[in-house]
Amino acid sequence: MAPRTVAILALPGVQLLDVAGPLDVFAEANVQSGQDAYDLALVGVERGPITTSSGRRLLADLALPLDASVTVDTLLVAGAPRMHTVEARPDLLDWLRRAAGRCRRYGSVCSGAFLLGQAGLLDGRRVTTHWAVAEVLAARFPEARVVPDAICLFDGPLRTAAGVTAGLDLALALVEEDLGDEVARRVAAQLVMFFKRGGGQMQFSRRGMTVPVGRSALQEVQRWVAAHPAEDHGVEHLAARTGMSPRHFARVFRAETGLTPAAYVENVRIDAVRRLLETEEIALKQVAGACGFRDADTLRRAFMRRVGTTPAEYRRRHARG
């Protein structure tokens, strides 16, 4: 079987690991499969070195527009720390649309999804990106169905990955798709990475969702909730701290924070749970009580819903020391 050409498009300011991680997975797949399964190419928007976000430079194998003789099987767009602010050149977007229509599959690592979105390649598709810019992606490209907690997503020919190291997960999933479970497992073992990573990316999120916002009276309430997560934070109690009626407080709170009071309180409590799981070796029942949950089962359900993994698994992966 002829090698499949995997092309990774890198713009100036690209995150180095978004490029190097997938390339190493595909290169290791060649070793573990005992064949030249993949022919790898780094593509630049123009000739010359590509300066990465870390200041290191990469040398592209190919530059746009690609020669007609180059047949790309898999096209991936690497992300960059400021990719969500970049307005791509029309000729680059035209090339992306044409290339995506000719290759077997296309996709992105991290914020590379924004370039695909500008090319109209996310419309009607389930897609993911780095948790920190998932809401921005959803707002900018409302025809895309953004899944913020996913590590990797496949939807038709589209393949997308969450932030940075998730590019390795995506590449490994593509190897499994092409060469089978056993080769992919050997690649994972050689690179000392999980074959299937447990949980979603929200377990890594540090969005600061509980940072006080809005008018000063609301910020005072938010600071009180954060300092006392175990107390009763029903709307009546919170409204009383501002001198508002419960109904007016709930309406103003949602308008200025983007969350209902109940959702905000749960976010604060989940943040408190995460800190205790990372730093303290105490029973889950005690964690629940300290953070305002009725019992350990209630905590587990809320934690799974918000973080995408169980408290036990989160502690195993994120505990310090």
N, C-alpha and C positions, 0 to 999 in steps of 0.2 A: 504494500500500500504506500502511495506517495505521501511524503510528509504534509501535514496540515500547516498552513502558514497562519501563525498568530501574530497579529500586528497590534502594538500598543501605541496609541497616539498620546504624545506628551507635549503640553504647551509650556511656554516659559513660566517658571515658578512652580512647576509640578512637584508633588510630594515624592521624594525619592523612593520610599518603600512601596508606593502605589505602582511603581514600575518594577523595581527589583524583586519584590515579593512574588508576584505572579510569574515573572520570568524564571525565577529559581524553581518554582513548582513544575513548570512545563519542562525545563531542562532536566530536572530529576526524573520526570516521567519518561524521558528518552532513555535514561540510564536504567531505570527499573523495568521498563518494558523490553529492553534489549533491541530497540529499533529506533530509527529516526522518525518518531511519531510526529514531532513538531519542528517546524522551521520558524525561528523567532525573529521578529523585526521590530525595532523601535522607530517610530515615525515622528518626524518633526514637522512643524508648519512651514519651516524654511530650512535651507541648508545651514550648517554650522552647529556649534555646541548649544545645548539646552541647559540653561542655568536653573537648578532646582531651588526649592524653598530653603534648603539648608546651605545654599551657596556653592554646592558641588556641581560639576558640570557633566552632562551626559553627551555622548556623540551619537546622533541618530544614524541608523542604517539607511533610511529612506527619507525623502522630503516630499511634501505635497507640491503639485499633484503627482500621484503615483503613476509610474509607467503602466501602460495598458497591459503589459505582459505579466504584471504582478497580480496573482490571484489570491485574495485574502479569504481564508476560511472563517477566522474568528477575529473580530475587531473590538478592542477594548479601549475606552477613553480613561486615562488616568486622571485622578483628581489633583487639586491644588488648594492650599489654605484659603485663597480668596476667589476661588472659581465661581462662587455664587454671585460675585460682583462683576464678573467679566461679561462684556457684550462681544460675542464672537463676530468675526468678519463674515459678511454674506457669502464669500467664496468658500470659506471653510465649512459653513453650514450646508451649502450646496453639495460640497464634496462628501460630507458625512451622510447626507440623505442618499446620494447615489451609491456610496460604498456599502451602506447598510442594506440596500436593496439587492446588492450583488453577492454579499457574503452569506454563509450558512447561519451565522449568529453574530450578534453584536451586543455590546453592553458597556458597563462603566464600573470603575472602582471609586468609592467615596463620592466626592463632589463632582466627579466627571459626569454624573447624571445631569447636571445643569447644561452641559454642552449638548447632550442628546435631547434635552427638553427644548432648547432653542431651535433645534433642527426638526422638532415635531415628532420625534421618535419615541416619546413616552406616552403619547395620547392613547387613552383606553387601556393602558397596560398597568399591571401591578409592579411597583418599583420601590427600591429602597436607596438610602444614602446615609451619610453620617448623621447620627442622632441630633447633632447640634444645628444642622441646617435642614432637617426633614420638614419642619413647618414652613420654612422659606420656600422649599421646593414645591410643596403642596399649594402654597398661595400663588406662586408664580406660574405654575402649570396645572391649573385646576382640572384639566382633562386626564391627568395622570392619577392613578390610585396609589398614593404613597403609603407604604407600610413602615412606620418609623422604627419598629422593634426588630425587624428581620435582619439576619446576618447576610443572607443571600436570597435572591428571588429569581425564578425562571418564569417567563411569561411569553409564550411563543418563541420567536427568535431572540427576544431580549433577555439579557442576563445582567443583573445589577448586584452590587455588594455594598455593605455598610462601610464604615470608616477604616481606612489605612490597612491594618492587619487583616481585615476581612477580605482584602484582595487575595490573600493566600487561600482562604476558605473557598472563594469563588473559583480560583484556578484549579484547586483540588476537585471541586465538584465538576468542573469541565473535564478534567482527566478521567474521573469516574464515568462520566457520560460517554466518553470516547473509548476508553481502554478497559473499563470494568472496575469492579469493586476491589479485586485483589491488588492490581497495580496501584490504585489510588491509596490503598492501605499501606503499601510498602513505601510510597512516596511520603506519606504522613509520618511513618515511623522514622525514616531517614532524616526528615527535617524537624523531628521532635515537635510535632504539632498534632492537635486533635484531628482525628478523621472526621468526626461530627462534633462541632462545638456545642456544648449544652447551653440552653437559654438563649435569649435574644440580646440585642445590643443595649437595651435600656438599663441592663445591670451595670453598664459602664458609664451611664449618663451622669454628668455633673452640671446640669443645666442651671442650677440655682433657682429652681421653680418657686422656692419659698422666700426669695429676696423681696423685702417689702416694696410695694408700688402703690401709686394712687395718692390721694390727698392725705395729709398728715394724720387725721383721725383713723383712717383705715390702716396706715402704716403702723400706728401704735397697736392696733388690734392684732395685726400680723406678727409683730414682735412679741406680743403677749402669748399668742398661740405657740410660736416657735420656742419660747422659754418655758412653757408649761404644757407640753403635748398631752399629758395624761389627764388634764382637767376636762370638765364638761364644756364643750365648745359648740353647743347648739346655737342656732341663730338668735334666740332670745337673749342668751348670755352675752354673745358678741355685740349685738345691737345695743344692749344696755351700756356697754363701755363707751359707745359713741354718742349716746343720747338720742339715737334714731329709733324709729319704730322698726320692728323686725322686718316688715315688708319693704319699707324704704331702704333699710340697710342692705337687705339681700339684693335689691335692684341696683343700688349704687356700687356695691362690692363687685358684682359681676361685670358691670359696665367698666369699672376702672382696673380690674385685675384680669378679666377674661375668664374667671373661674367662679363657680358658685362657692359660697362659704364652706359647704360640706366637702367639695372637691379640694379646696385649698387646705382644709384641716387634714384631710387624708394624705395629701402630698407631704405636709409637714411631718405627720406621724410616720410615714414611710421613710422619709429622710432620717428621722430619729432612729428608726429600726435599723436602717443600713449602718449608721454610725456605731450602734451597739454591736451589731453582728461583726463589724470589722475590728472592733477594739476590745470587746468583753467576752469572756467565756461564761456566759450565764444562760440558764435554761430559757427556751422560747416562751414559756409561760411568764417568766419574769420580764422578758423583753416586751411582751404584749402589755403587761400591766404598766410598765414604765412609759410606754408610748401611747397609751390611751385606747388600746384595743380591748374588747370585752374578754376575749380568750385567745388561745393560740390558734384555734381553727379560723377565727375571724381574721386574725393577722395573716395566716397563710393565704387565704383567699384574696385579700387585698394586695398582698405582696406579689402574688402570681399575676394579678391583673395589671399592676403598675410596673413591675420590674421584669416580668416574663420568666422568672425562675423561682424555685422554692427558697425559703429562708435558709434551709440547711445547705443547699447547693451554693447559694450566695456566700455563706460563711466559709464554706470549704475553699472557694475560689478567691475570696477577697480579704479574709482575715489577715491582720498584720502580725508579723513576728513568727 
